[in-house]
Every structure is written in structure tokens, then in C-alpha cells.
Amino acid sequence: MALLQQAKDTISELPLKDTLDPIRHKLRDYDDANPPQENIASLLSALVGSPTALSLFSPDGSGDMATKLFYIYKHIRQSLVKLDHFCGLVHHVVSKSPDIAIWQAVFDIIDNLGALTPPPSSIASTFQKTPVKSSSSRLSDSETREIIERELFFKIRDCTFCNQNIMRTGGNYSRPFLPSD
């Protein structure tokens, strides 16, 4: 999947800088036949925590890249993913490729492992990520209110306090508080 211009701009604005340096040294001895699970997990952990991952939208538009990468990270920790999917990413990290190439490899991994990432939300998101209530309700607001009030009053009908002295005095509320003779 080719990166959109918006993604390229985000990657340029928020470079990884030296975020991957500690992992790069561990990955130099990467062997395609026996990939180190811990090192791949560390690489994904570093990418998840980067500001770039939090700012990039996932390929399906359902959230940010950090969320998608985190789900893949969890599957790696549980040994549910073949680590050969990460060969391209590791190659780019070790060879100090530009950030665009590294993130392109990340997008490719997410495309290939899409079944491991959470599905897009059924709630429509807005510009500021505030969920929007679906307008496909079967009941109008007044019908809903009537149902809720009826249920609420049914539940609290036995919870109300009714002082027998007040009832006997015809509603004179000061009577129970007067000293008794």
C-alpha cells in the first residue's frame, strides 16, 4: 500500500530520530531462519510509543497506527504470529533507511496481518474523535422518555418514604416535630 501524502507529511513532521537506535544494535544479528521474538517485540514497542504512530491513521481509517501495532505486539508476545512478516521492517531499521521506508514497511505489515488488528468501529468518528449517536432509533425521543419514566417509577415506587403521622394530620408537616405532651 502506498503512503498517502498526509501520512508522508506526518512522518516528516514527527521523525523517529534516535528512537530505534537501541533496538537497531540488537537486530544486527537478525537471522531469517531464527528471528528473535523479543527483539521484534521491542521494535514494535518502540514504534507504538512514538509520536508518529499516535498521529498516523491506520490503513483502514479506524484509528491510529499505535493501536494497530499494539495488537500485533500482543500477538507476537503470545507467539501467534510468524516473525518472517517483519523481515522488511527489520532490514529498513538495521540499514538506517529513511523514516518513510520504515513506516511503509509498518503499513505493509498491518495490511498483511489485518486479521490480527481490531476491526473498524461501527460508531462513526468525527473530527475530534467524539462518537456520534446513530440516528436509526426505532423510537422517538418522547416514546423513549415515556418508557424510561414508567420503568423508573415502577422501580422506585416502594422506595419512597411516607410518614404515617403526616398522613394522619392531613399534610401538616410541622406536627411530627412538635414536642409530645
Secondary structure by P-SEA (a helix, b strand, c coil): ccccaaaaaaaaaccccccaaaaaaaacccccccccaaaaaaaaaaaaacccccccccccccccaaaaaaaaaaaaaacccccccaaaaaaaaaacccaaaaaaaaaaaaaaacccccccccccccccccccccccccccaaaaaaaaaaaaaaaacccccccaaaaaacccccccccccc
